[in-house]
Amino acid sequence: MPVERLFSTTIEVLSRSVDLRTRNQNLIASNLANAETPGYTPKKLEFEGQLQAAVKKSSGRGKQASDAGGVTHPGHIPLRGGAEQLSQVQGRVVETPSATPGRDGNSVELENEMSRMMQNQVLFNASVQLLGKKFEGLRSALREGK
């Protein structure tokens, strides 16, 4: 089996998700750090839609299974071919102003930012844990194959 087949698109998706969630966490931390900065507008990284589109594109939905890297069901993630599409997912930084900015024009709402930070952290941790499980499975397969 070629080495690239060991690293499925699932691993690539999870790895890209970890990278993007790290960038988003940094933006949220910046928002919290600027909670007292006059005129500051909070930001976030939007990437979930782009990531889903890249997964769909790499899975070759609508193509024959032989053209799509062996995908035989639309719900399956292919074993190869997704790295190029996934590496192009960079996300988009968008401003998320509050509906009621303060007198100084700052629109950071601490409760919302803390909530977004916790949600992002939970999803980051889940991705890291799933990556760990995938690598444990690979390690186990390699040990049994000796």
Phi, psi and omega per residue, in radians:
M1 nan 2.273 3.098
P2 -1.123 2.571 -3.102
V3 -1.012 -0.692 -3.095
E4 -1.094 -0.411 3.109
R5 -1.284 -0.404 3.099
L6 -1.168 -0.553 -3.084
F7 -1.756 1.545 -3.052
S8 -1.241 2.969 3.102
T9 -1.068 -0.505 3.098
T10 -1.006 -0.769 3.121
I11 -1.141 -0.724 3.129
E12 -1.100 -0.750 3.137
V13 -1.110 -0.824 -3.133
L14 -1.107 -0.715 3.124
S15 -1.100 -0.787 3.124
R16 -1.121 -0.690 3.115
S17 -1.071 -0.743 3.113
V18 -1.069 -0.784 3.127
D19 -1.055 -0.814 -3.094
L20 -1.215 -0.653 3.095
R21 -1.163 -0.558 3.068
T22 -1.131 -0.789 3.100
R23 -1.069 -0.734 3.134
N24 -1.134 -0.691 3.122
Q25 -1.080 -0.676 3.106
N26 -1.140 -0.676 3.087
L27 -1.137 -0.739 3.139
I28 -1.138 -0.728 3.102
A29 -1.078 -0.666 3.090
S30 -1.119 -0.698 3.092
N31 -1.040 -0.793 3.140
L32 -1.134 -0.686 3.136
A33 -1.151 -0.463 -3.110
N34 -1.792 0.372 -3.099
A35 -1.075 -0.379 -3.132
E36 -1.920 0.122 -3.109
T37 -1.450 2.083 -3.133
P38 -1.025 2.341 3.076
G39 1.358 0.057 -3.103
Y40 -1.308 2.362 3.063
T41 -1.978 2.188 -3.127
P42 -1.141 2.746 -3.099
K43 -2.301 2.773 3.006
K44 -2.560 2.864 3.118
L45 -1.797 2.070 3.059
E46 -1.689 2.130 -3.117
F47 -2.564 -0.219 -3.043
E48 -1.021 -0.768 3.133
G49 -1.110 -0.737 3.113
Q50 -1.119 -0.703 -3.130
L51 -1.149 -0.762 3.102
Q52 -1.091 -0.730 3.126
A53 -1.116 -0.686 3.132
A54 -1.155 -0.675 3.115
V55 -1.140 -0.776 3.115
K56 -1.079 -0.754 -3.134
K57 -1.127 -0.743 -3.115
S58 -1.248 -0.392 3.140
S59 -1.397 -0.208 3.086
G60 1.203 0.558 3.137
R61 -0.984 2.305 -3.112
G62 1.647 -0.100 3.102
K63 -1.818 2.969 3.029
Q64 -1.226 2.659 -3.119
A65 -1.023 -0.645 -3.118
S66 -1.183 -0.485 3.113
D67 -1.452 -0.293 -3.008
A68 -1.853 0.386 3.103
G69 1.329 0.480 3.074
G70 1.566 0.183 3.123
V71 -1.256 2.158 -3.123
T72 -1.959 -0.082 -3.133
H73 -2.512 2.425 -3.087
P74 -1.049 -0.380 3.132
G75 -1.481 -0.148 -3.127
H76 -1.430 2.641 3.030
I77 -1.773 2.316 -3.078
P78 -1.201 2.810 3.128
L79 -1.496 -0.218 -3.131
R80 -2.702 2.909 3.034
G81 1.615 -0.088 -3.072
G82 -1.634 -0.238 -3.041
A83 -1.051 -0.706 -3.100
E84 -1.110 -0.848 3.141
Q85 -1.135 -0.706 -3.098
L86 -1.197 -0.632 -3.132
S87 -1.188 -0.356 3.126
Q88 -1.414 -0.221 3.129
V89 -1.321 1.936 -3.137
Q90 -1.955 -0.303 -3.053
G91 1.399 3.028 -3.117
R92 -2.378 2.192 3.116
V93 -1.387 2.169 3.123
V94 -2.189 2.567 3.065
E95 -1.420 2.491 -3.133
T96 -2.210 1.254 -3.090
P97 -1.190 2.646 3.078
S98 -1.315 2.648 3.070
A99 -1.195 -0.431 -3.135
T100 -2.282 1.423 3.112
P101 -1.141 2.758 3.122
G102 -1.243 3.081 -3.140
R103 -1.056 -0.512 -3.129
D104 -1.522 0.078 3.125
G105 1.512 -0.040 3.115
N106 -1.331 2.294 -3.104
S107 -2.062 0.447 3.065
V108 -1.375 2.184 3.041
E109 -1.884 1.901 -3.019
L110 -0.967 -0.739 -3.116
E111 -1.096 -0.760 3.129
N112 -1.138 -0.743 -3.132
E113 -1.145 -0.710 3.112
M114 -1.134 -0.686 3.099
S115 -1.116 -0.783 3.106
R116 -1.102 -0.673 3.135
M117 -1.121 -0.773 -3.139
M118 -1.146 -0.739 3.122
Q119 -1.093 -0.800 3.119
N120 -1.066 -0.717 -3.135
Q121 -1.138 -0.713 3.107
V122 -1.080 -0.786 3.137
L123 -1.179 -0.640 3.052
F124 -1.062 -0.874 -3.125
N125 -1.059 -0.708 3.123
A126 -1.082 -0.755 3.119
S127 -1.095 -0.746 3.132
V128 -1.120 -0.731 3.131
Q129 -1.137 -0.726 3.110
L130 -1.132 -0.694 3.059
L131 -1.045 -0.767 3.114
G132 -1.031 -0.738 3.123
K133 -1.138 -0.704 3.113
K134 -1.083 -0.762 3.140
F135 -1.214 -0.582 3.049
E136 -1.086 -0.723 3.111
G137 -1.099 -0.735 3.096
L138 -1.107 -0.758 3.140
R139 -1.079 -0.735 3.132
S140 -1.128 -0.740 3.129
A141 -1.111 -0.672 3.134
L142 -1.185 -0.689 3.122
R143 -1.134 -0.750 -3.115
E144 -1.228 -0.429 -3.105
G145 -1.398 -0.090 -3.097
K146 -1.183 nan nan
